[in-house]
Each structure stands twice: as structure tokens, then as C-alpha cells.
Amino acid sequence: MAGGQERVLRRRIKSVQSTKKITRAMELIAASRIVKAQQRVAAARPYSERITEVIRNLAKAGAGRGSPLLEAREEITTVCFVVIAADRGLAGGYNSSVIRLAERALLAERAQGRQTALITVGKKAHGYFRFRGYEIAESFSGFSDDPSYEDARAVASFVTEKFEAGEYDQVRIAYTRFLSLGTQRATDSTFLPLERLAEDEAPSDGPTADYEFEPSPDEILDRLLPRYAEARLYAAMLDAAASEHANRQRAMKSATDNADDLITRLSRVMNRARQDAITTEIMEIVGGAEALRQGAGNHEDLLVDVVGGAHDLFPETYDSHHPHHPRSDA
């Protein structure tokens, strides 16, 4: 019984050790990718800042009036949600936090009598909402941990076309914002209409330049606004990718630590079972030796009892002078 338990525990320890190797490798991979993701976020920031500055200057020149991407609808009847999650799991609460945030916001819009549309980015978001019976307008996947600008352009083009066509009155984006290596926050913000960059948002201190635009400011703004939308969505995807790697690194480190603790506990149980088995074998050996020793000491008494019983049964076959010896003529 104890030997069988020891074999089961040894197999389980070997299985946990194999799992620990996998989680440790995934932890190291995620840690290396966090650095790359942070570098990409920092590299994309100057472009976003420059295009924002250009659009602000265009707004100061009077452009943007009547632009469909900037004008808020008088009545909001249909709200579209773009949910950015991961293609893979094993990232702790990363996927569940942003998906549940988006679902609560979606249900709140429905409670106000508005229609909703859903666009998912990442297989986990698509699988979650499809399993629960939500209608998904479009799904994008395959690039959650390493998004490119072209991926952001594909998503932004689909959304802006629907918004400009009047199918969506508002577009909101749910993603995980990367604040630091230890802090990420699920965020729900308005994506379309784009926020209007007013003149009073420009810094008041320091000299400002006057620009002459060719072609007209309205035409330039019409070309830049889609790029501005792509840049904002790309920044959200980069934040989500960095957050995914950070959450996966923490989850895999926790799994590796738990594997160490489980191996320690199972080793103690196995050692205890081995000691019990050894103790049982020793007791069996000692008991057998004691039985053999007692059997050897009682051998002569057993012989006398056997011979005496034979004399009582067959008295004629034994010598009267030597009752314990048979007669010679018997």
C-alpha cells in the first residue's frame, strides 16, 4: 500500500517539475517582451504628439467645422464597443478584467434603451462574447502581443467607415492601459467622435507660430483625422500588448512559485510514506525473527509431547524399562 502511494507521489512530483519548467520559460519570455513593448510605446509617442500638435494648429486656423469624425451626434442611438484583449490566456486577470469592464458598459448602454455593436480584437474577447450569445460585427486577431501599425489601420478603417456612414453614433474602446510594470488598469474611453482640440488647449506661455496651409486647412484636416484615429488606436494596442506581457510575467512567476511549494509538500508526504514503509518492513522482519527464535526454543518440548502421545496410543511397542524407546522386537 505504501509502495503504491510512493510511486503515485513520485509521478506527481515529476509532473509538477515538468510544469514548472514550462511556466519558468514563459515567465522569462514575457519578461523579455515587456522591455520590447515598452520601447515600442515610447517610439510611437513622438508621432502621436506631432500629429496632435498639427491638428491643434489646424483647429486654431478654423478647420474641422462639420467634419464627421469630430462632430458629436445630437442623439446617440447606437454605441459600438471595440474590446482589445489577448489571443492567448495564461495572463492572470488581464483578459477577464477588460472583458468584464466592456460587458458592464455595454449592458449599461442597453439599459438606457440604446442599441449596441461589438468589435473584438483578440481571440479571448471573441470567444467570450460569442459564447454568451452577443452579436459580433467584426473580429480581429493574431497580433495581440505584437501589434503593427497596419493592424491598427485595419481596425480603425472599419470603425471610421461605419461611423462616417452613420451606423454608429459613438465608438468606445475598452483596453488595458499600461501605467508601469506593476500597474495596469482596464480603461473604457470614447474613441469616436474624436476629441476636438480647441485653441485654448494650446500652451499659453512662449511664442506661437502662424502657419499658412496649402491646401486648405479643412482639406488637410480631413486627411489627417483618419491618421489621428489610427495613431490613437495603435497607442491603445501597444498599451494592451505591454499590459498583456506584464500580466503574463506575473502569472507565470506565481505559477512557478506555487510549483516549488507543491513539490516541497509532495516530497515531504512521499518521504513520510517511505519512512512508514521502511518501518513496517522492519517490524515484519523483527516479528518473523522472534517467531523463529521462539519456535527453535520449543522444539524439544514439542518432541516430548509427540513421543508421549505415541506411547499412550501404542504401549505395546515401547520397552517397559525405557518407556521412551521402542522395543527391539516390536
C-alpha positions as CSV (number, residue, x, y, z in Angstrom):
1,M,0.0,0.0,0.0
2,A,2.8,2.4,1.0
3,G,4.9,1.5,-2.0
4,G,2.0,2.2,-4.4
5,Q,1.4,5.6,-2.7
6,E,5.1,6.4,-3.1
7,R,5.0,5.6,-6.8
8,V,1.9,7.8,-7.3
9,L,3.6,10.7,-5.4
10,R,6.8,10.3,-7.4
11,R,4.9,10.5,-10.7
12,R,3.0,13.6,-9.5
13,I,6.3,15.3,-8.4
14,K,7.8,14.6,-11.8
15,S,4.7,16.1,-13.5
16,V,4.8,19.3,-11.4
17,Q,8.5,19.6,-12.2
18,S,7.8,19.5,-15.9
19,T,5.1,22.1,-15.5
20,K,7.4,24.3,-13.5
21,K,9.9,24.2,-16.4
22,I,7.2,25.5,-18.8
23,T,6.0,28.3,-16.5
24,R,9.6,29.4,-15.8
25,A,10.3,29.6,-19.5
26,M,7.1,31.5,-20.2
27,E,8.0,33.9,-17.4
28,L,11.4,34.6,-18.9
29,I,9.9,35.1,-22.4
30,A,7.2,37.5,-21.1
31,A,9.8,39.5,-19.1
32,S,11.9,39.9,-22.3
33,R,8.9,41.0,-24.3
34,I,7.9,43.6,-21.8
35,V,11.0,45.6,-22.5
36,K,10.4,45.5,-26.2
37,A,6.8,46.5,-25.8
38,Q,7.8,49.5,-23.6
39,Q,10.3,50.6,-26.2
40,R,7.6,50.5,-28.9
41,V,5.2,52.5,-26.7
42,A,8.0,55.1,-26.3
43,A,8.8,55.1,-30.0
44,A,5.2,55.7,-31.0
45,R,4.7,58.6,-28.7
46,P,6.5,61.3,-30.7
47,Y,4.4,60.6,-33.8
48,S,1.2,60.8,-31.7
49,E,2.3,64.1,-30.2
50,R,3.3,65.6,-33.5
51,I,0.1,64.8,-35.3
52,T,-1.9,66.1,-32.3
53,E,0.1,69.3,-32.5
54,V,-0.7,69.7,-36.2
55,I,-4.4,69.0,-35.7
56,R,-4.4,71.6,-32.9
57,N,-2.9,74.2,-35.3
58,L,-5.4,73.3,-37.9
59,A,-8.2,73.8,-35.4
60,K,-6.8,77.2,-34.5
61,A,-7.0,78.1,-38.2
62,G,-10.7,77.4,-38.2
63,A,-10.6,73.9,-39.7
64,G,-12.7,71.0,-38.6
65,R,-16.2,72.5,-38.6
66,G,-18.6,69.9,-40.0
67,S,-16.0,67.1,-40.0
68,P,-17.9,63.8,-39.4
69,L,-15.1,62.4,-37.2
70,L,-15.3,65.5,-34.9
71,E,-18.9,66.3,-34.8
72,A,-20.9,64.7,-31.9
73,R,-24.3,63.4,-32.8
74,E,-27.3,65.1,-31.3
75,E,-28.9,61.9,-30.4
76,I,-27.0,58.7,-29.7
77,T,-28.9,55.6,-30.6
78,T,-26.1,53.1,-31.4
79,V,-22.9,52.7,-29.5
80,C,-20.1,50.5,-30.7
81,F,-17.6,48.9,-28.4
82,V,-14.1,48.0,-29.5
83,V,-12.7,45.5,-27.0
84,I,-9.0,44.8,-27.1
85,A,-7.9,41.6,-25.3
86,A,-5.3,38.9,-25.9
87,D,-5.1,36.0,-28.3
88,R,-3.8,33.7,-25.6
89,G,-4.6,33.0,-21.9
90,L,-2.2,32.3,-19.0
91,A,-2.0,36.0,-18.3
92,G,-3.7,36.2,-14.9
93,G,-6.7,38.5,-14.8
94,Y,-5.7,40.5,-17.9
95,N,-8.4,39.2,-20.2
96,S,-11.2,38.9,-17.6
97,S,-10.8,42.5,-16.3
98,V,-11.1,44.3,-19.6
99,I,-13.8,42.0,-20.9
100,R,-16.0,42.4,-17.9
101,L,-15.4,46.2,-17.9
102,A,-16.6,46.3,-21.5
103,E,-19.6,44.0,-20.8
104,R,-20.8,46.2,-17.9
105,A,-20.6,49.3,-20.1
106,L,-22.4,47.5,-22.9
107,L,-25.2,46.4,-20.6
108,A,-25.5,49.9,-19.2
109,E,-26.0,51.3,-22.6
110,R,-28.7,48.7,-23.3
111,A,-30.4,49.6,-20.1
112,Q,-30.7,53.2,-21.4
113,G,-32.5,51.9,-24.5
114,R,-29.6,52.3,-26.9
115,Q,-28.5,49.7,-29.4
116,T,-25.0,48.3,-29.2
117,A,-22.5,46.9,-31.6
118,L,-19.4,44.9,-30.8
119,I,-15.9,44.7,-32.4
120,T,-13.4,42.3,-30.8
121,V,-9.7,42.4,-31.0
122,G,-8.1,39.2,-29.8
123,K,-9.4,35.6,-29.7
124,K,-10.2,35.7,-26.0
125,A,-12.6,38.6,-26.4
126,H,-14.2,37.0,-29.4
127,G,-14.6,33.6,-27.7
128,Y,-16.1,35.2,-24.6
129,F,-18.8,37.3,-26.3
130,R,-19.6,34.6,-28.9
131,F,-20.1,32.0,-26.1
132,R,-22.6,34.3,-24.4
133,G,-24.6,35.0,-27.5
134,Y,-23.5,38.6,-28.3
135,E,-23.7,39.6,-31.9
136,I,-20.2,40.5,-33.1
137,A,-19.9,42.9,-36.0
138,E,-16.2,42.2,-36.8
139,S,-13.4,40.3,-35.2
140,F,-9.6,40.8,-35.5
141,S,-7.0,38.5,-34.0
142,G,-3.5,37.2,-34.4
143,F,-1.5,40.2,-33.3
144,S,-2.4,41.0,-29.7
145,D,1.1,40.5,-28.3
146,D,2.9,42.3,-31.1
147,P,0.6,44.7,-33.0
148,S,1.7,46.6,-36.0
149,Y,0.5,49.9,-37.4
150,E,-1.1,48.1,-40.3
151,D,-3.2,46.1,-37.8
152,A,-4.3,49.3,-36.1
153,R,-5.1,50.8,-39.5
154,A,-7.3,47.8,-40.4
155,V,-9.4,48.1,-37.3
156,A,-9.6,51.9,-37.4
157,S,-10.6,51.9,-41.1
158,F,-13.5,49.5,-40.4
159,V,-14.7,51.6,-37.4
160,T,-14.4,55.0,-39.0
161,E,-16.2,53.9,-42.1
162,K,-19.1,52.7,-40.1
163,F,-19.1,55.9,-38.0
164,E,-19.0,58.2,-41.0
165,A,-21.8,56.2,-42.7
166,G,-24.0,56.8,-39.6
167,E,-24.3,53.2,-38.5
168,Y,-22.6,54.1,-35.2
169,D,-23.3,57.3,-33.3
170,Q,-20.5,56.7,-30.8
171,V,-17.5,54.4,-30.6
172,R,-15.9,53.4,-27.3
173,I,-12.7,51.5,-26.8
174,A,-12.0,49.1,-23.9
175,Y,-8.4,48.2,-23.4
176,T,-5.8,47.9,-20.6
177,R,-3.7,50.9,-20.1
178,F,0.0,50.3,-19.2
179,L,1.0,52.6,-16.3
180,S,4.1,50.8,-15.0
181,L,5.5,47.3,-14.8
182,G,3.4,46.6,-11.7
183,T,0.3,48.6,-12.5
184,Q,-2.1,48.2,-15.4
185,R,-5.7,49.5,-15.5
186,A,-8.6,48.4,-17.6
187,T,-9.9,51.6,-19.3
188,D,-13.1,52.5,-21.2
189,S,-12.9,55.7,-23.2
190,T,-14.6,57.4,-26.2
191,F,-12.8,56.8,-29.5
192,L,-15.2,58.4,-31.9
193,P,-16.1,61.2,-32.3
194,L,-12.5,62.4,-31.9
195,E,-11.9,65.0,-29.2
196,R,-11.9,68.5,-30.6
197,L,-8.6,70.2,-29.9
198,A,-9.6,73.7,-29.1
199,E,-7.5,76.8,-29.3
200,D,-7.4,77.3,-25.5
201,E,-5.8,73.8,-25.2
202,A,-2.6,75.2,-26.6
203,P,0.1,76.3,-24.1
204,S,-0.3,80.0,-23.3
205,D,3.4,80.6,-22.4
206,G,6.1,81.0,-25.1
207,P,5.9,82.2,-28.6
208,T,3.4,80.7,-31.1
209,A,3.8,80.4,-34.8
210,D,1.3,81.4,-37.5
211,Y,1.0,78.9,-40.3
212,E,-0.1,79.2,-43.9
213,F,-1.6,76.0,-45.1
214,E,-1.6,74.6,-48.6
215,P,-4.1,73.1,-49.5
216,S,-6.8,74.5,-47.2
217,P,-6.8,73.6,-43.5
218,D,-10.1,71.7,-43.9
219,E,-8.7,69.5,-46.6
220,I,-5.5,68.8,-44.6
221,L,-7.6,68.0,-41.5
222,D,-9.8,65.6,-43.5
223,R,-6.7,63.7,-44.5
224,L,-5.1,63.8,-41.1
225,L,-8.1,62.8,-38.9
226,P,-8.1,59.2,-40.1
227,R,-4.4,59.0,-39.3
228,Y,-5.0,60.6,-35.9
229,A,-7.6,57.9,-35.3
230,E,-5.2,55.2,-36.3
231,A,-2.5,56.6,-34.1
232,R,-4.8,56.6,-31.1
233,L,-5.9,53.0,-31.7
234,Y,-2.3,52.0,-32.3
235,A,-1.3,53.5,-29.0
236,A,-4.1,51.6,-27.2
237,M,-3.0,48.4,-28.8
238,L,0.6,48.9,-27.7
239,D,-0.5,49.7,-24.2
240,A,-2.6,46.5,-24.3
241,A,0.3,44.4,-25.5
242,A,2.6,45.7,-22.8
243,S,0.0,45.0,-20.2
244,E,-0.5,41.5,-21.5
245,H,3.2,40.7,-21.2
246,A,3.3,42.2,-17.7
247,N,0.3,40.2,-16.5
248,R,1.6,37.0,-18.1
249,Q,5.0,37.5,-16.4
250,R,3.4,37.9,-13.0
251,A,1.1,35.0,-13.5
252,M,3.9,32.7,-14.6
253,K,6.1,33.7,-11.7
254,S,3.3,33.0,-9.3
255,A,2.7,29.6,-11.0
256,T,6.4,28.8,-10.7
257,D,6.5,29.7,-7.0
258,N,3.3,27.6,-6.4
259,A,5.0,24.7,-8.2
260,D,8.0,24.9,-5.9
261,D,5.7,24.9,-2.9
262,L,3.8,21.9,-4.2
263,I,6.9,20.0,-4.9
264,T,8.1,20.6,-1.4
265,R,4.9,19.4,0.2
266,L,4.7,16.3,-2.0
267,S,8.3,15.5,-1.2
268,R,7.5,15.6,2.5
269,V,4.5,13.4,2.0
270,M,6.5,10.9,-0.1
271,N,9.3,10.8,2.5
272,R,6.8,10.2,5.2
273,A,5.3,7.3,3.2
274,R,8.7,5.9,2.5
275,Q,9.6,6.0,6.2
276,D,6.3,4.3,7.1
277,A,7.0,1.6,4.5
278,I,10.5,1.1,5.9
279,T,9.2,0.9,9.5
280,T,6.6,-1.6,8.5
281,E,9.2,-3.8,6.8
282,I,11.5,-3.6,9.8
283,M,8.6,-4.6,12.2
284,E,7.8,-7.6,9.9
285,I,11.4,-8.7,9.9
286,V,11.7,-8.4,13.7
287,G,8.4,-10.2,14.2
288,G,9.5,-13.1,11.9
289,A,12.8,-13.4,13.6
290,E,11.1,-13.5,17.0
291,A,8.8,-16.2,15.8
292,L,11.7,-18.3,14.5
293,R,13.5,-17.9,17.8
294,Q,10.5,-19.0,19.9
295,G,9.9,-21.9,17.5
296,A,13.5,-23.1,17.9
297,G,13.3,-22.9,21.8
298,N,10.1,-25.0,22.0
299,H,11.3,-27.7,19.6
300,E,12.4,-30.2,22.4
301,D,9.2,-29.8,24.3
302,L,7.2,-30.3,21.2
303,L,9.2,-33.6,20.5
304,V,8.5,-34.9,24.1
305,D,4.8,-34.2,23.7
306,V,4.7,-36.0,20.4
307,V,6.5,-39.1,21.8
308,G,4.4,-39.2,24.9
309,G,1.3,-39.1,22.8
310,A,2.6,-42.1,20.8
311,H,3.3,-44.1,24.0
312,D,-0.2,-43.7,25.2
313,L,-1.7,-44.8,21.9
314,F,0.7,-47.8,21.3
315,P,2.0,-49.0,24.8
316,E,2.9,-52.5,23.4
317,T,5.5,-51.1,21.1
318,Y,7.6,-49.5,23.9
319,D,10.1,-51.1,26.3
320,S,8.8,-51.1,29.9
321,H,12.3,-50.2,31.3
322,H,12.7,-47.4,28.8
323,P,9.3,-46.2,28.1
324,H,10.5,-43.6,25.6
325,H,12.3,-46.1,23.4
326,P,10.5,-48.7,21.2
327,R,11.1,-52.4,21.9
328,S,13.7,-54.1,19.8
329,D,11.4,-56.9,18.8
330,A,8.4,-54.6,18.0
